[in-house]
Every structure is written in C-alpha cells, then in structure tokens.
Amino acid sequence: MKIRKQLKYGSFEWDDETKTFKVTQGGQSVELSKIYAFAFVRFALRIAQRNWFRKLTSTKVTIQKANEDVSNQNIDDDIEVLQFDASKENKDIGQYELL
C-alpha cells in the first residue's frame, strides 16, 4: 500500500511494501529507508520544538500622548498605578507585596 500527500510544490510518499519514504520536489526526489526516514522525522521534530520553545526577545513599546483631549476628560486622574516587587525569590503569586 502506498500513501501519498500532494502539496503545491512537492509531494511525500510512503511505500509499505518496500518500507521507503520518498520526497519529491519538481524534478528532484530523495528516497529514504525506514531507518533514515524515522531519523529525519526525529530531526524535524527537534528543530520544530527548538524554534517553538525559544524565548523571544521582547521589544519595548513607548506610547506618546497626542495633543488632543478625549472628550474633555483627563484619563490620568482615573487610573491608579499599582507596582509590585517580583524580584524576591520563593514567593507564590498571591504573596507579592504592593508598594
């Protein structure tokens, strides 16, 4: 039994009788035995997990106030700013001290 997956620019094929995996793109193709196909899948999963769990660097966003009033309300008077010190170790989420 052959299992085929056709994509826009390539295709994959697994042949159960010969236990081979074939990748085709355009006129080029690569045929792998079941051992090498399994090793390739493990490699692809490792790369995907590495990219998935990689910590992204966060960029700082600065917001500047516009010179226009929003319906004559001062929004800054209505907002209360709370800060907490999260640098202390061994504290649960509910045990942070408000400054």
CYANA upper distance limits for C-alpha pairs under 8 A (distance plus 0.5 A):
  1 MET  CA     15 ASP  CA      6.61
  1 MET  CA     16 ASP  CA      5.86
  1 MET  CA     17 GLU  CA      7.13
  2 LYS  CA     13 GLU  CA      7.31
  2 LYS  CA     14 TRP  CA      6.08
  2 LYS  CA     15 ASP  CA      5.01
  2 LYS  CA     16 ASP  CA      6.63
  3 ILE  CA     13 GLU  CA      6.06
  3 ILE  CA     14 TRP  CA      5.59
  3 ILE  CA     15 ASP  CA      7.06
  4 ARG  CA     11 SER  CA      7.69
  4 ARG  CA     12 PHE  CA      6.19
  4 ARG  CA     13 GLU  CA      4.94
  4 ARG  CA     14 TRP  CA      7.07
  5 LYS  CA     11 SER  CA      6.06
  5 LYS  CA     12 PHE  CA      5.63
  5 LYS  CA     13 GLU  CA      6.94
  6 GLN  CA     10 GLY  CA      6.97
  6 GLN  CA     11 SER  CA      4.97
  6 GLN  CA     12 PHE  CA      7.12
  7 LEU  CA     11 SER  CA      5.96
  9 TYR  CA     25 GLN  CA      6.62
  9 TYR  CA     26 GLY  CA      7.44
 10 GLY  CA     23 VAL  CA      7.92
 10 GLY  CA     24 THR  CA      5.93
 10 GLY  CA     25 GLN  CA      4.72
 10 GLY  CA     26 GLY  CA      7.04
 11 SER  CA     23 VAL  CA      6.47
 11 SER  CA     24 THR  CA      5.71
 11 SER  CA     25 GLN  CA      7.06
 12 PHE  CA     21 PHE  CA      7.89
 12 PHE  CA     22 LYS  CA      6.28
 12 PHE  CA     23 VAL  CA      5.26
 12 PHE  CA     24 THR  CA      6.92
 13 GLU  CA     21 PHE  CA      6.25
 13 GLU  CA     22 LYS  CA      5.54
 13 GLU  CA     23 VAL  CA      7.06
 14 TRP  CA     19 LYS  CA      7.67
 14 TRP  CA     20 THR  CA      6.43
 14 TRP  CA     21 PHE  CA      5.14
 14 TRP  CA     22 LYS  CA      6.95
 15 ASP  CA     19 LYS  CA      5.97
 15 ASP  CA     20 THR  CA      5.95
 15 ASP  CA     21 PHE  CA      7.07
 16 ASP  CA     20 THR  CA      7.72
 19 LYS  CA     33 SER  CA      6.87
 19 LYS  CA     34 LYS  CA      6.13
 20 THR  CA     31 GLU  CA      7.13
 20 THR  CA     32 LEU  CA      6.10
 20 THR  CA     33 SER  CA      5.16
 20 THR  CA     34 LYS  CA      6.10
 20 THR  CA     37 ALA  CA      8.22
 21 PHE  CA     31 GLU  CA      6.16
 21 PHE  CA     32 LEU  CA      5.57
 21 PHE  CA     33 SER  CA      6.79
 21 PHE  CA     34 LYS  CA      7.26
 21 PHE  CA     37 ALA  CA      6.70
 22 LYS  CA     29 SER  CA      7.33
 22 LYS  CA     30 VAL  CA      6.11
 22 LYS  CA     31 GLU  CA      4.80
 22 LYS  CA     32 LEU  CA      6.71
 23 VAL  CA     29 SER  CA      5.96
 23 VAL  CA     30 VAL  CA      5.73
 23 VAL  CA     31 GLU  CA      6.96
 24 THR  CA     28 GLN  CA      6.30
 24 THR  CA     29 SER  CA      4.64
 24 THR  CA     30 VAL  CA      6.99
 25 GLN  CA     29 SER  CA      6.68
 32 LEU  CA     36 TYR  CA      6.16
 32 LEU  CA     37 ALA  CA      6.03
 33 SER  CA     37 ALA  CA      6.45
 34 LYS  CA     38 PHE  CA      6.51
 35 ILE  CA     39 ALA  CA      6.79
 36 TYR  CA     40 PHE  CA      6.54
 37 ALA  CA     41 VAL  CA      6.76
 38 PHE  CA     42 ARG  CA      6.78
 39 ALA  CA     43 PHE  CA      6.68
 40 PHE  CA     44 ALA  CA      6.64
 41 VAL  CA     45 LEU  CA      6.66
 42 ARG  CA     46 ARG  CA      6.72
 43 PHE  CA     47 ILE  CA      6.84
 44 ALA  CA     48 ALA  CA      6.69
 45 LEU  CA     49 GLN  CA      6.56
 46 ARG  CA     50 ARG  CA      6.47
 47 ILE  CA     51 ASN  CA      6.73
 48 ALA  CA     52 TRP  CA      6.53
 49 GLN  CA     53 PHE  CA      6.49
 50 ARG  CA     54 ARG  CA      6.49
 69 ASP  CA     73 GLN  CA      7.47
 69 ASP  CA     74 ASN  CA      8.32
 70 VAL  CA     74 ASN  CA      8.24
 74 ASN  CA     78 ASP  CA      7.94
 75 ILE  CA     79 ILE  CA      7.25
 82 LEU  CA     98 LEU  CA      7.44
 82 LEU  CA     99 LEU  CA      7.73
 83 GLN  CA     98 LEU  CA      6.57
 83 GLN  CA     99 LEU  CA      6.33
 84 PHE  CA     96 TYR  CA      6.93
 84 PHE  CA     97 GLU  CA      6.38
 84 PHE  CA     98 LEU  CA      5.33
 84 PHE  CA     99 LEU  CA      6.37
 85 ASP  CA     96 TYR  CA      7.15
 85 ASP  CA     97 GLU  CA      7.00
 85 ASP  CA     98 LEU  CA      7.73
 85 ASP  CA     99 LEU  CA      8.02
 86 ALA  CA     96 TYR  CA      7.26
 91 LYS  CA     95 GLN  CA      6.42
 91 LYS  CA     96 TYR  CA      7.50
 92 ASP  CA     96 TYR  CA      7.87
